[in-house]
Amino acid sequence: MTSLPQLLAALEPLEDGWRGAIPETWLQGRTAYGGLSTALALHAAKQVEPDLPPLRSAQVSFIGPLAGTVMLRAYTLRRGRNAAFVQADVESEAGLGLRAVFVFMRDQASAIDHAVVRAPDFPKPDSGDPIYSGKSRAGMPGFLANFEFVDRREPADGGAEWLRWCHLKERDGLDPEVELAVMADCLPPAALKLMRDFVPLSSMTWLLNVLGPVPANEEGWWLLRAQTDYARAGSSSQEMNIWSADGTPVAQQMQSVAIFG
């Protein structure tokens, strides 16, 4: 199995970008896992501008399938005194598969200090918790074998929510922001909780807002939450949150998900 650090190290620099390959162990159906393709795009974006400020936001569109050989291209849209906007595209033989705009911005002096994003009462994993990965569950997408998970509860009201601790197995040497990108999308769409029978789903767009600097996370466990209050006519809008192992809020997100059935 090829790890994310190995994928990044194997990228071939070209005159106008980079060439890489997405192995089957990172696929989700016929396309790459969205967190991986976004992590590749972010890695490319961070090579374009020297001394970028911290990542603040990512606006991602999943346009088409990505598999096999891919091309990464990144461009600076604008860089000002405090912020930089960098676009990154990931293409395969099928054409453009992903387009992302990353916003990097340094801290600003402000009279406002307001943060009420609290972690759920869902203690981090310990030695007594059953840890599973995609390898241990038949029928799961191949990319899940790169992660470990701990579940402890279902929503009290039976609603459409996932709450899960997640860990990337091979993470040595990863840029913390790239690690966040590959982690942030590894929950199933929350609309799955509403289904009696499985039908295909696909993320269409993804907005990720980083809450302050990405915290150091030596243990590598992240608490992820996804919840939808709307799923109708083949479309679902879901909200997502991430906390580090010590309860620090890391990111807030929204996704538009297509439901094919």
Backbone as numpy.savetxt, mean C-alpha at the origin, in Angstrom:
# Nx Ny Nz CAx CAy CAz Cx Cy Cz
11.11 -17.43 -3.59 10.27 -16.24 -3.59 11.15 -15.00 -3.59
10.86 -14.05 -4.48 11.65 -12.83 -4.60 11.09 -11.76 -3.68
11.92 -11.23 -2.80 11.48 -10.21 -1.85 11.47 -8.84 -2.51
10.81 -7.89 -1.86 10.80 -6.51 -2.37 12.21 -5.92 -2.40
13.04 -6.06 -1.35 14.41 -5.55 -1.48 15.16 -6.15 -2.68
14.93 -7.42 -2.98 15.59 -8.03 -4.13 15.05 -7.46 -5.44
13.74 -7.22 -5.52 13.16 -6.62 -6.72 13.76 -5.25 -6.99
13.88 -4.44 -5.96 14.42 -3.10 -6.12 15.89 -3.14 -6.52
16.65 -4.04 -5.90 18.08 -4.14 -6.23 18.30 -4.60 -7.66
17.34 -5.33 -8.23 17.50 -5.88 -9.58 17.02 -4.92 -10.67
16.48 -3.77 -10.31 16.01 -2.82 -11.32 17.18 -2.38 -12.21
16.94 -2.39 -13.51 17.97 -2.03 -14.49 17.79 -0.57 -14.90
18.76 0.30 -14.62 18.62 1.70 -15.03 18.71 1.85 -16.54
17.82 2.65 -17.12 17.80 2.96 -18.54 17.90 4.46 -18.71
17.99 4.91 -19.93 18.13 6.34 -20.20 16.93 7.13 -19.70
15.72 6.53 -19.81 14.51 7.26 -19.43 13.76 6.60 -18.29
14.41 5.75 -17.51 13.73 5.12 -16.39 14.43 3.86 -15.93
13.64 2.86 -15.57 14.17 1.59 -15.07 13.34 0.45 -15.63
13.98 -0.69 -15.81 13.29 -1.91 -16.22 13.36 -2.91 -15.08
12.23 -3.57 -14.82 12.20 -4.57 -13.77 11.26 -5.70 -14.15
11.07 -6.62 -13.22 10.19 -7.77 -13.47 9.36 -8.04 -12.23
8.08 -8.35 -12.45 7.18 -8.71 -11.36 6.94 -10.21 -11.41
7.44 -10.96 -10.43 7.27 -12.41 -10.44 5.86 -12.81 -10.03
5.52 -14.08 -10.27 4.19 -14.58 -9.95 3.88 -14.49 -8.46
4.91 -14.53 -7.63 4.69 -14.48 -6.18 4.29 -13.10 -5.69
4.20 -12.13 -6.60 3.71 -10.81 -6.22 2.43 -10.44 -6.98
1.78 -11.43 -7.57 0.56 -11.16 -8.34 -0.68 -11.25 -7.47
-1.69 -10.51 -7.90 -3.03 -10.55 -7.31 -3.98 -10.76 -8.49
-4.29 -12.02 -8.77 -5.00 -12.31 -10.00 -4.05 -12.18 -11.19
-4.47 -11.42 -12.21 -3.63 -11.27 -13.40 -2.76 -10.03 -13.36
-2.78 -9.32 -12.27 -1.98 -8.10 -12.17 -1.17 -8.10 -10.88
-0.21 -7.20 -10.82 0.61 -7.08 -9.62 -0.23 -6.58 -8.45
0.10 -7.04 -7.26 -0.48 -6.49 -6.04 -0.28 -4.98 -6.04
-1.36 -4.24 -5.74 -1.31 -2.78 -5.85 -0.28 -2.12 -4.96
-0.05 -2.68 -3.76 0.96 -2.12 -2.89 2.35 -2.26 -3.47
2.60 -3.37 -4.19 3.92 -3.55 -4.81 4.13 -2.56 -5.95
3.16 -2.45 -6.86 3.34 -1.53 -7.98 3.46 -0.09 -7.50
2.75 0.25 -6.42 2.89 1.59 -5.86 4.26 1.79 -5.22
4.76 0.75 -4.53 6.10 0.83 -3.93 7.17 1.00 -5.02
7.03 0.30 -6.14 7.96 0.46 -7.25 7.91 1.90 -7.79
6.69 2.43 -7.94 6.55 3.80 -8.44 7.17 4.80 -7.47
6.95 4.59 -6.16 7.53 5.51 -5.17 9.05 5.42 -5.17
9.58 4.22 -5.28 11.04 4.07 -5.36 11.59 4.85 -6.55
10.93 4.75 -7.70 11.38 5.49 -8.89 11.28 6.99 -8.66
10.17 7.44 -8.05 9.97 8.88 -7.82 11.06 9.44 -6.92
11.51 8.66 -5.96 12.51 9.16 -5.01 13.91 9.22 -5.61
14.10 8.63 -6.79 15.40 8.71 -7.45 15.51 9.97 -8.32
14.38 10.62 -8.60 14.37 11.72 -9.57 14.88 13.02 -8.98
14.52 13.30 -7.74 14.88 14.56 -7.10 15.79 14.29 -5.90
16.91 14.97 -5.80 17.76 14.80 -4.62 17.16 15.49 -3.39
17.39 14.91 -2.23 17.02 15.54 -0.95 15.54 15.90 -0.89
14.69 14.96 -1.27 13.26 15.22 -1.19 12.82 15.33 0.26
11.84 16.20 0.55 11.24 16.22 1.89 10.48 14.92 2.14
9.91 14.76 3.34 9.14 13.55 3.62 7.91 13.41 2.72
7.51 12.17 2.47 6.29 11.90 1.72 5.08 12.31 2.54
4.18 13.06 1.91 2.96 13.50 2.58 1.71 12.86 1.99
1.72 12.62 0.67 0.50 12.13 0.05 0.84 11.37 -1.23
0.02 10.37 -1.53 0.12 9.63 -2.78 -1.27 9.52 -3.39
-1.38 9.87 -4.67 -2.63 9.75 -5.41 -2.38 8.74 -6.52
-3.01 7.58 -6.42 -2.67 6.44 -7.28 -3.90 6.03 -8.09
-3.69 5.80 -9.39 -4.73 5.25 -10.26 -4.24 3.91 -10.80
-5.05 2.87 -10.59 -4.74 1.55 -11.12 -5.44 1.44 -12.48
-4.68 1.59 -13.55 -5.26 1.78 -14.87 -5.40 0.48 -15.65
-4.45 -0.42 -15.51 -4.49 -1.67 -16.25 -3.61 -2.71 -15.59
-3.60 -3.93 -16.12 -2.83 -5.02 -15.50 -1.33 -4.81 -15.65
-0.59 -5.24 -14.64 0.87 -5.20 -14.64 1.39 -6.57 -14.25
2.23 -7.14 -15.11 2.84 -8.43 -14.82 4.06 -8.59 -15.72
4.94 -9.49 -15.34 6.14 -9.72 -16.15 7.06 -8.53 -16.15
7.65 -8.23 -17.31 8.57 -7.10 -17.43 7.81 -5.78 -17.37
8.31 -4.86 -16.56 7.68 -3.54 -16.42 8.72 -2.45 -16.58
8.24 -1.28 -16.98 9.06 -0.08 -17.11 8.59 0.94 -16.08
9.54 1.56 -15.39 9.24 2.61 -14.42 9.78 3.92 -14.96
8.94 4.95 -14.95 9.37 6.28 -15.37 8.84 7.29 -14.37
9.65 8.26 -14.02 9.25 9.27 -13.04 9.67 10.65 -13.53
8.86 11.67 -13.21 9.08 13.03 -13.68 8.72 14.01 -12.56
9.48 15.06 -12.44 9.13 16.14 -11.51 8.10 17.03 -12.17
6.95 17.17 -11.55 5.92 18.08 -12.06 6.18 19.50 -11.59
6.57 19.63 -10.34 6.91 20.95 -9.80 7.67 20.74 -8.50
8.68 21.59 -8.28 9.34 21.61 -6.99 9.47 23.06 -6.54
8.86 23.36 -5.42 8.95 24.69 -4.84 9.86 24.70 -3.63
9.73 25.73 -2.82 10.60 25.84 -1.64 10.28 24.78 -0.60
9.00 24.41 -0.51 8.60 23.51 0.56 8.08 22.16 0.08
7.59 22.09 -1.13 6.93 20.87 -1.61 7.41 20.49 -3.00
7.35 19.20 -3.28 7.68 18.67 -4.60 6.59 17.70 -5.02
6.15 17.82 -6.27 5.17 16.91 -6.86 5.89 16.08 -7.92
5.87 14.76 -7.76 6.57 13.87 -8.68 5.58 12.84 -9.20
5.50 12.71 -10.51 4.64 11.71 -11.14 5.48 10.48 -11.48
4.90 9.31 -11.27 5.57 8.06 -11.62 4.59 7.16 -12.35
5.04 6.56 -13.45 4.24 5.63 -14.24 4.89 4.25 -14.23
4.06 3.22 -14.20 4.53 1.84 -14.33 3.80 1.23 -15.52
4.57 0.74 -16.50 4.00 0.19 -17.73 4.46 -1.25 -17.93
3.63 -2.02 -18.62 4.00 -3.37 -19.04 3.69 -3.50 -20.52
3.79 -4.71 -21.05 3.47 -4.92 -22.46 2.03 -4.56 -22.76
1.15 -4.64 -21.78 -0.25 -4.30 -21.96 -0.50 -2.79 -21.96
0.52 -2.00 -21.68 0.39 -0.55 -21.64 0.51 0.01 -20.24
0.04 1.24 -20.07 0.14 1.91 -18.78 -0.72 1.18 -17.74
-0.09 0.77 -16.65 -0.82 0.04 -15.62 -1.09 0.86 -14.38
-0.18 1.80 -14.05 -0.33 2.60 -12.83 0.24 3.98 -13.08
-0.46 4.97 -12.61 0.05 6.36 -12.58 -0.15 6.90 -11.17
0.90 7.46 -10.62 0.84 8.00 -9.26 1.45 9.39 -9.24
0.87 10.24 -8.42 1.47 11.54 -8.12 1.80 11.54 -6.63
3.07 11.71 -6.32 3.53 11.74 -4.94 3.84 13.17 -4.54
3.39 13.54 -3.36 3.64 14.88 -2.83 4.59 14.76 -1.65
5.70 15.44 -1.75 6.71 15.47 -0.68 6.73 16.89 -0.12
6.66 17.03 1.20 6.61 18.38 1.78 7.27 18.38 3.15
8.07 19.39 3.39 8.73 19.51 4.68 7.78 20.10 5.72
8.10 19.90 7.00 7.29 20.44 8.09 7.24 21.96 8.02
6.08 22.51 8.44 5.89 23.94 8.46 5.52 24.39 9.88
5.95 25.57 10.25 5.50 26.15 11.52 4.00 26.40 11.45
3.27 26.02 12.51 1.83 26.18 12.50 1.31 26.37 13.92
0.26 27.19 14.04 -0.40 27.38 15.33 -1.36 26.25 15.64
-1.62 25.37 14.67 -2.58 24.28 14.85 -1.83 23.00 15.24
-2.31 22.35 16.28 -1.76 21.06 16.70 -2.94 20.19 17.14
-3.47 19.41 16.21 -4.72 18.68 16.44 -4.56 17.27 15.88
-4.67 16.26 16.72 -4.55 14.87 16.27 -5.39 13.99 17.18
-6.45 13.41 16.61 -7.35 12.57 17.41 -7.54 11.20 16.76
-6.59 10.80 15.94 -6.66 9.49 15.27 -6.11 8.44 16.22
-7.00 7.78 16.95 -6.57 6.83 17.99 -6.63 5.40 17.47
-5.69 4.60 17.88 -5.66 3.19 17.49 -6.78 2.42 18.18
-7.38 1.45 17.52 -8.38 0.60 18.17 -7.76 -0.20 19.31
-8.61 -0.70 20.18 -8.16 -1.57 21.26 -7.89 -2.95 20.67
-6.71 -3.13 20.16 -6.36 -4.33 19.39 -4.87 -4.56 19.58
-4.45 -5.11 20.73 -3.03 -5.16 21.11 -2.17 -5.83 20.04
-0.93 -5.37 19.96 -0.01 -5.91 18.95 0.27 -7.38 19.21
0.69 -8.11 18.18 0.90 -9.56 18.32 1.93 -9.90 19.38
1.70 -11.04 20.03 2.69 -11.57 20.96 2.93 -13.04 20.64
3.75 -13.68 21.43 4.18 -15.05 21.12 3.04 -16.05 21.15
1.92 -15.69 21.75 0.81 -16.63 21.83 -0.18 -16.52 20.70
0.01 -15.57 19.80 -0.96 -15.38 18.72 -0.64 -16.26 17.51
-1.67 -16.85 16.90 -1.44 -17.60 15.65 -1.12 -16.65 14.51
0.00 -16.86 13.86 0.42 -16.02 12.74 0.28 -16.85 11.47
-0.39 -16.28 10.47 -0.54 -17.01 9.22 -0.13 -16.13 8.04
0.11 -16.78 6.91 0.43 -16.07 5.68 -0.33 -16.73 4.54
-0.17 -16.18 3.35 -0.86 -16.73 2.18 -0.48 -18.17 1.91
0.68 -18.60 2.35 1.10 -19.98 2.12 0.22 -20.97 2.85
-0.37 -20.53 3.95 -1.10 -21.47 4.80 -2.59 -21.51 4.50
-3.06 -20.75 3.51 -4.49 -20.73 3.21 -4.69 -20.91 1.71
-5.35 -22.00 1.33 -5.56 -22.31 -0.07 -6.46 -21.26 -0.72
-6.17 -20.97 -1.99 -7.01 -20.05 -2.76 -6.69 -18.59 -2.57
-5.71 -18.25 -1.72 -5.35 -16.85 -1.50 -4.49 -16.34 -2.66
-4.54 -15.03 -2.96 -3.64 -14.47 -3.98 -2.19 -14.72 -3.64
-1.37 -14.91 -4.68 0.02 -15.30 -4.46 0.83 -14.30 -3.67
0.53 -13.00 -3.80 1.35 -11.99 -3.13 1.30 -12.10 -1.62
0.23 -12.70 -1.07 0.08 -12.76 0.38 1.17 -13.59 1.05
1.83 -14.44 0.28 2.91 -15.24 0.86 4.09 -14.38 1.31
4.14 -13.11 0.88 5.20 -12.20 1.30 4.91 -11.55 2.65
3.73 -11.81 3.21 3.30 -11.15 4.44 2.92 -12.18 5.51
2.89 -11.69 6.75 2.34 -12.44 7.87 1.21 -11.60 8.49
0.21 -12.29 9.05 -0.97 -11.60 9.57 -1.39 -12.18 10.92
-2.01 -11.32 11.70 -2.65 -11.74 12.95 -4.03 -11.10 13.00
-5.06 -11.93 13.13 -6.44 -11.46 13.32 -6.87 -11.82 14.73
-7.68 -10.93 15.34 -8.18 -11.26 16.67 -9.69 -11.06 16.83
-10.32 -10.32 15.92 -11.73 -10.09 16.18 -12.47 -9.78 14.88
-13.77 -9.97 14.93 -14.66 -9.56 13.87 -15.39 -8.29 14.33
-15.90 -7.47 13.40 -16.65 -6.28 13.80 -17.83 -6.65 14.70
-18.02 -5.89 15.75 -19.08 -6.21 16.71 -20.46 -6.17 16.08
-20.67 -5.30 15.10 -21.98 -5.16 14.49 -22.12 -5.94 13.20
-21.12 -6.77 12.87 -21.18 -7.52 11.63 -20.97 -6.68 10.40
-20.45 -5.48 10.55 -20.28 -4.56 9.44 -19.12 -4.92 8.53
-18.91 -4.08 7.54 -17.89 -4.32 6.51 -16.57 -3.70 6.95
-15.85 -4.41 7.80 -14.58 -3.90 8.33 -13.56 -5.03 8.40
-12.31 -4.70 8.04 -11.16 -5.55 8.32 -10.30 -4.84 9.35
-9.80 -5.58 10.32 -8.85 -5.06 11.30 -7.81 -6.15 11.51
-6.56 -5.83 11.16 -5.57 -6.90 11.09 -4.17 -6.33 11.30
-3.34 -7.08 12.04 -1.92 -6.78 12.13 -1.21 -7.43 10.95
-0.31 -6.67 10.31 0.36 -7.13 9.10 1.87 -6.90 9.22
2.62 -7.81 8.63 4.09 -7.77 8.72 4.67 -8.24 7.40
5.62 -7.48 6.85 6.33 -7.88 5.63 7.49 -8.78 6.03
7.55 -9.98 5.45 8.54 -10.96 5.89 9.97 -10.50 5.63
10.23 -10.00 4.42 11.58 -9.59 4.04 11.59 -8.08 3.87
12.20 -7.36 4.82 12.14 -5.90 4.81 13.49 -5.24 5.08
14.56 -6.01 5.20 15.87 -5.46 5.54 16.33 -4.46 4.49
16.71 -3.26 4.95 17.26 -2.26 4.06 16.25 -1.44 3.30
14.95 -1.69 3.50 13.94 -0.94 2.75 13.85 0.50 3.25
13.66 1.43 2.32 13.30 2.79 2.68 11.97 2.74 3.45
11.85 3.41 4.61 10.62 3.31 5.41 9.36 3.73 4.64
9.48 4.73 3.75 8.30 5.16 3.00 7.91 4.12 1.96
8.88 3.46 1.35 8.59 2.39 0.40 7.96 1.21 1.13
8.45 0.90 2.33 7.83 -0.17 3.12 6.38 0.18 3.44
6.11 1.42 3.80 4.75 1.84 4.09 3.86 1.62 2.87
4.35 1.98 1.69 3.55 1.84 0.47 3.19 0.39 0.20
4.15 -0.52 0.38 3.86 -1.93 0.09 2.97 -2.55 1.16
3.01 -2.02 2.39 2.16 -2.54 3.46 0.72 -2.03 3.36
0.55 -0.81 2.90 -0.69 -0.07 3.13 -1.90 -0.65 2.41
-1.69 -1.49 1.41 -2.80 -1.99 0.59 -3.02 -3.48 0.78
-2.45 -4.10 1.81 -2.49 -5.57 1.86 -3.73 -6.15 2.51
-4.69 -5.31 2.95 -5.98 -5.84 3.40 -6.88 -6.12 2.20
-7.75 -7.14 2.31 -8.77 -7.32 1.28 -9.74 -6.12 1.30
-10.41 -5.84 0.18 -11.43 -4.80 0.20 -12.48 -5.10 1.26
-12.88 -4.08 1.98 -13.84 -4.28 3.07 -15.19 -4.79 2.57
-15.52 -4.51 1.31 -16.80 -4.97 0.76 -16.91 -6.48 0.73
-15.78 -7.19 0.79 -15.83 -8.66 0.85 -16.63 -9.15 2.05
-16.64 -8.37 3.12 -17.36 -8.78 4.32 -18.88 -8.84 4.08
-19.35 -8.20 3.01 -20.78 -8.15 2.73 -21.23 -9.25 1.78
-20.30 -10.06 1.28 -20.61 -11.01 0.21 -20.86 -12.41 0.76
-21.83 -13.07 0.20 -22.07 -14.48 0.52 -21.16 -15.37 -0.32
-20.94 -15.00 -1.57 -20.06 -15.74 -2.47 -19.01 -14.79 -3.02
-17.82 -15.33 -3.28 -16.74 -14.50 -3.77 -17.02 -14.04 -5.20
-16.79 -12.76 -5.46 -16.79 -12.21 -6.82 -15.52 -11.38 -6.96
-15.05 -11.18 -8.20 -13.83 -10.38 -8.39 -14.04 -8.93 -7.96
-12.99 -8.37 -7.35 -12.95 -6.96 -6.98 -11.64 -6.37 -7.47
-11.62 -5.07 -7.69 -10.39 -4.41 -8.16 -10.35 -2.97 -7.66
-9.24 -2.59 -7.03 -9.06 -1.19 -6.63 -8.89 -0.33 -7.87
-9.56 0.80 -7.91 -9.49 1.70 -9.06 -8.60 2.92 -8.77
-8.85 3.55 -7.63 -8.03 4.69 -7.20 -7.72 4.54 -5.72
-6.64 5.22 -5.31 -6.17 5.10 -3.93 -5.53 6.43 -3.54
-5.99 6.99 -2.44 -5.40 8.20 -1.87 -4.83 7.86 -0.51
-3.55 8.10 -0.33 -2.86 7.84 0.93 -2.28 9.14 1.45
-2.67 9.53 2.65 -2.12 10.71 3.31 -1.29 10.27 4.51
-0.03 10.65 4.52 0.87 10.27 5.61 0.72 11.28 6.75
0.57 10.76 7.97 0.35 11.61 9.14 1.69 11.81 9.86
2.39 12.86 9.51 3.69 13.11 10.11 4.75 12.21 9.49
5.93 12.20 10.05 6.99 11.35 9.51 6.67 9.88 9.71
7.08 9.04 8.74 6.88 7.61 8.90 7.71 7.14 10.09
7.09 6.54 11.10 7.83 6.21 12.31 8.78 5.03 12.10
9.86 5.03 12.84 10.72 3.85 12.86 9.92 2.70 13.44
9.99 1.55 12.80 9.18 0.40 13.23 10.06 -0.83 13.19
10.86 -1.01 14.23 11.84 -2.08 14.24 11.19 -3.45 14.17
10.03 -3.61 14.80 9.36 -4.90 14.79 8.71 -5.20 13.45
8.32 -4.16 12.71 7.73 -4.36 11.40 6.26 -4.72 11.39
5.58 -4.69 12.55 4.14 -4.96 12.60 3.37 -3.65 12.48
2.36 -3.65 11.59 1.51 -2.49 11.36 0.07 -2.91 11.55
-0.73 -2.09 12.22 -2.16 -2.35 12.38 -2.90 -1.65 11.26
-3.63 -2.42 10.46 -4.36 -1.89 9.31 -5.86 -2.06 9.52
-6.59 -1.06 9.11 -8.05 -1.10 9.19 -8.63 -0.62 7.87
-9.65 -1.32 7.38 -10.40 -0.90 6.20 -11.89 -1.05 6.50
-12.68 -0.04 6.12 -14.11 -0.08 6.40 -14.86 0.62 5.28
-15.97 0.02 4.85 -16.82 0.68 3.86 -18.22 0.88 4.43
-18.77 2.05 4.17 -20.15 2.35 4.52 -21.02 2.45 3.26
-20.40 2.21 2.09 -21.15 2.32 0.83 -20.62 1.30 -0.16
-21.50 0.42 -0.63 -21.18 -0.52 -1.70 -22.47 -0.75 -2.48
-22.51 -0.24 -3.69 -23.76 -0.29 -4.46 -23.43 -0.14 -5.94
-24.20 -0.84 -6.78 -24.09 -0.70 -8.24 -22.67 -0.98 -8.74
-22.01 -1.94 -8.10 -20.68 -2.34 -8.57 -19.55 -1.45 -8.14
-19.79 -0.59 -7.16 -18.74 0.32 -6.70 -18.78 0.43 -5.18
-17.60 0.50 -4.57 -17.50 0.68 -3.13 -16.47 1.75 -2.82
-16.77 2.57 -1.84 -15.82 3.55 -1.34 -15.45 3.15 0.08
-14.14 3.02 0.34 -13.73 2.58 1.67 -12.68 3.52 2.26
-12.72 3.62 3.59 -11.74 4.37 4.35 -10.77 3.39 5.00
-9.50 3.80 5.14 -8.47 2.91 5.66 -7.56 3.71 6.59
-7.01 3.00 7.59 -6.08 3.62 8.54 -4.92 2.67 8.80
-3.78 3.26 9.20 -2.61 2.48 9.58 -2.04 3.06 10.86
-1.66 2.16 11.78 -0.95 2.55 13.00 0.31 1.71 13.12
1.35 2.27 13.73 2.56 1.49 13.99 2.36 0.64 15.23
3.36 -0.17 15.56 3.24 -1.12 16.66 3.02 -0.44 18.01
3.49 0.81 18.15 3.31 1.51 19.42 2.06 2.38 19.45
1.18 2.25 18.45 -0.07 2.99 18.42 -0.01 4.33 17.74
1.14 4.69 17.16 1.27 5.97 16.46 0.48 5.93 15.16
-0.42 6.91 14.93 -1.12 6.95 13.64 -0.15 7.27 12.51
-0.20 6.48 11.46 0.77 6.59 10.37 0.15 7.16 9.11
-1.05 6.71 8.74 -1.65 7.17 7.48 -3.16 7.01 7.52
-3.85 7.88 6.78 -5.26 7.75 6.48 -5.40 7.59 4.97
-6.41 6.79 4.55 -6.52 6.48 3.13 -7.98 6.40 2.71
-8.18 6.48 1.40 -9.48 6.18 0.79 -9.20 5.41 -0.50
-10.09 4.48 -0.81 -10.00 3.74 -2.06 -11.39 3.64 -2.70
-11.38 3.66 -4.04 -12.55 3.31 -4.82 -12.34 1.89 -5.35
-13.29 1.01 -5.08 -13.16 -0.40 -5.44 -14.29 -0.79 -6.38
-13.94 -1.43 -7.51 -14.94 -1.97 -8.43 -15.29 -3.39 -8.04
-16.59 -3.70 -8.08 -17.10 -5.02 -7.70 -17.74 -5.62 -8.94
-17.23 -6.75 -9.39 -17.69 -7.36 -10.63 -18.64 -8.53 -10.34
-19.78 -8.20 -9.78 -20.76 -9.24 -9.51 -21.60 -8.91 -8.28
